[in-house]
Amino acid sequence: MEGMSGPYLIRGSVSLPEAELMWRFSRSSGPGGQHVNTSDSQVELRFDLARTEALPPVWKERALHRLAGRLVDGVVTVRASEHRSQWRNREAAAVRLAALLAEATAPPPKPRKPTRIPRGINERRLREKKQRSETKRGRSGREWG
């Protein structure tokens, strides 16, 4: 992997280990002219999330839970084929995998602290309802008759 701009940081000092990344290349679909039938520019990057030792145990559990729908036997797969060059697709796939893992290992948001509605707001709402009620009652034709 000479020339790649790794290591790909997930968060803090944790990064994707090069040894645990499995690359697969194939012919990309779409436009490309004569070039498209000769080069394997589509990249498939696989990372064994279930067996990795690179992530802290808490992060690993979090990621396994959040990415459960994307995992096949504990392996997460990312494809990239938007560029015509294999090198740029490799970069795109690695960045996409790092971003996916960063999002999946992020700590859960703080629980919302329930707040009370201020008394003034409630009183104003009731006052406006009463006013609206009076306006509508004044429209009835009962006392015209």
Buried (B, 14 or more C-beta within 10 A) or exposed (E): EEEEEBEBEBBEEBBBBEEBBEEEBEEBEEEBEEEBEEBEBBBBBBBBBEEBEBBEEEBBEBBBEBBEEEBEEBBBBBBBBEBBEBEBBBBBBBBBBBEBBBEBBBEEEEEEEEEEEEEEEEEEEEEEEEEEEEEEEEEEEEEEE
